[in-house]
Amino acid sequence: MIKSEIRKKYKTLRNKLSEIEVDDLSFQIANSVLKLPIWQYSYYHIFLTIEEKKEIITNYILSILSGKDKNIVVPKSDFSTGVMTNFLLTDNTTLKKNALDIPEPVDGIEVANHLIEVVFIPLLGFDKLGNRVGYGKGFYDKFLASCKPETIKIGLSFFEAEDSISEISTQDEKLDFCVTPKTIYTF
């Protein structure tokens, strides 16, 4: 499938999910995340849920990270440059939704990309080779390209993998893992 078809398919499938289903599936994904071999690291980047788009509720994973005393890093997007800046999430961090309903830190302690060791990545679809399709703005591909090569990239999806995604470019960053409610994919 081409990226535009995948975007359309998975936006439609997500929109059909009830709030209870989104919550239950998000909880299952968080429980599966506990099984990943990633818990020796210190800096974990995670996206904050866009509820209006029925994204995975990342609060469960945030609770796990907090309970394990990890440094939690959250993004703030600059749509004029296409670049994300990352901030340490603390008790004092003020979050505010931007014009696209993305919760973001207002300000805070900036964290350099080279310090981030594990990244939880939003996506619409992915394939059995670790390719992912996001919303198409390229924020995560640019961000991941600026991280260390050994940074672990973990996709989170309500749905299982497609066989393959066509139109993959050299700028597209592949996943190391993708976690669904039923499966942990390793690439």
C-alpha atoms as one frame of an Amber mdcrd trajectory, in Angstrom:
protein
   0.000   0.000   0.000   1.096   3.543  -0.562   1.386   5.988   2.347  -1.724
   8.016   1.484  -3.860   4.837   1.457  -2.414   3.761   4.804  -3.111   7.181
   6.338  -6.717   7.078   5.143  -7.267   3.440   6.226  -5.915   3.825   9.757
  -7.483   7.211  10.443 -10.834   5.613   9.534 -10.175   2.538  11.707  -9.138
   4.701  14.683 -12.215   6.886  14.333 -14.407   3.765  14.612 -12.940   2.921
  18.039 -15.000   3.852  21.093 -13.409   5.724  23.999 -13.540   2.510  26.040
 -11.779   0.570  23.265  -9.068   3.247  22.977  -8.516   3.064  26.734  -8.464
  -0.761  26.883  -6.142  -1.115  23.883  -3.819   1.592  25.236  -3.622  -0.252
  28.561  -2.761  -3.521  26.757  -0.008  -1.761  24.800   1.456  -0.304  28.011
   1.524  -3.756  29.609   3.372  -5.119  26.571   5.884  -2.254  26.702   6.977
  -3.652  30.080   8.243  -6.774  28.234  10.660  -4.817  26.013  14.418  -4.998
  26.724  14.702  -1.228  27.257  14.647  -0.598  30.986  18.379  -0.032  31.562
  18.302   3.408  29.927  17.755   6.857  31.457  16.209   9.205  28.844  12.867
   8.245  27.266  11.096  10.421  24.712   7.330   9.967  24.462   4.609  11.749
  22.543   1.606  13.159  24.362  -1.789  11.914  23.210  -3.919  13.893  20.786
  -7.278  12.772  22.168  -9.203  14.297  19.269  -7.378  11.949  16.863  -7.984
   8.895  19.072  -4.260   8.314  19.498  -2.914   5.772  21.937  -3.260   7.044
  25.480   0.368   7.376  26.545  -0.472   8.218  30.184  -0.108   4.531  31.079
   3.436   4.431  29.688   4.172   7.780  31.352   3.161   6.220  34.691   5.474
   3.264  34.082   8.388   5.555  33.210   7.733   7.726  36.240   7.481   4.686
  38.509  10.858   3.499  37.235  12.386   6.952  37.898  13.235   7.548  34.243
  13.883  10.954  32.692  10.797  11.606  30.575  11.212  13.853  27.552   8.285
  15.326  25.596   8.293  17.210  22.275   7.259  20.669  21.204   6.808  21.141
  17.440   7.721  24.221  15.448   5.561  24.074  12.325   7.461  26.901  10.638
  10.729  24.914  10.675   9.448  21.320  10.899  11.672  20.724  13.936  10.829
  19.335  17.360  12.466  20.622  20.524  12.431  18.257  23.484  11.820  19.132
  27.118  12.158  17.253  30.378   8.730  16.486  31.817   8.714  17.468  35.487
   6.074  18.210  38.110   6.475  21.890  37.187   6.036  21.453  33.424   3.025
  23.346  32.100   1.358  21.641  29.136  -0.856  23.469  26.672  -2.546  22.271
  23.470  -1.273  23.903  20.301  -3.451  24.860  17.302  -3.547  21.181  16.211
  -4.643  19.951  19.679  -1.196  18.509  20.438  -0.364  18.842  24.147   3.071
  20.443  24.449   5.290  21.926  27.152   5.041  25.708  27.326   8.711  25.892
  28.320  11.112  24.044  30.579  14.434  22.264  30.624  15.518  21.498  27.068
  17.073  18.061  26.481  19.581  17.585  23.661  18.630  14.920  21.118  21.900
  13.015  21.583  20.927  12.272  25.215  17.686  10.512  24.284  18.067   6.733
  24.352  14.535   5.410  23.750  11.801   7.024  21.643   8.117   6.059  21.626
   6.798   7.118  18.227   3.252   7.899  17.127   2.164   6.401  13.828  -0.847
   5.624  11.700   0.458   2.380  10.193   3.575   0.254   9.869   4.783  -2.800
   7.996   6.538  -6.069   8.800   9.900  -4.510   7.855   9.728  -1.722  10.459
   8.673   1.075   8.111   6.130   3.493   9.556   3.637   5.998   8.273   2.909
   9.062  10.374   0.875  12.152   9.634   3.274  13.165   6.877   4.956  16.262
   8.306   8.333  14.549   8.822   8.859  15.756  12.396   9.860  12.346  13.753
  12.084  11.435  10.801  14.044  14.690  11.246  14.212  14.231  15.012  15.313
  10.581  14.830  17.980  11.413  12.249  19.495  13.809  14.811  19.579  11.205
  17.600  22.377   8.710  18.159  22.259   5.750  15.729  21.749   3.364  18.665
  18.646   5.204  19.920  15.849   2.641  20.234  12.780   3.506  18.152   9.465
   2.022  19.305   6.216   2.474  17.401   2.864   2.152  19.170  -0.173   0.982
  17.209  -3.705  -0.208  17.888  -3.495  -2.307  14.725  -1.265  -5.052  13.321
   1.388  -4.639  10.605   0.773  -4.289   6.889   2.834  -6.642   4.724   4.702
  -3.754   3.135   4.582  -0.009   2.561   5.627   1.345  -0.793   7.097   4.821
  -1.359   9.719   4.446   1.382  12.428   7.091   1.102  15.952   7.305   2.484
  14.752   9.937   5.006  12.237   7.506   6.531  13.537   6.212   9.856  12.786
   2.549  10.575  11.482   1.216  13.864  13.339  -1.219  16.117  10.091  -2.406
  17.716   6.377  -1.827  17.306   3.964  -2.689  20.093   0.302  -3.480  19.438
  -2.279  -4.839  21.891  -1.536  -8.383  20.648   2.049  -8.388  19.351   5.544
  -7.048  19.943   7.212  -6.756  16.539  11.017  -6.759  16.465  12.821  -5.440
  13.399
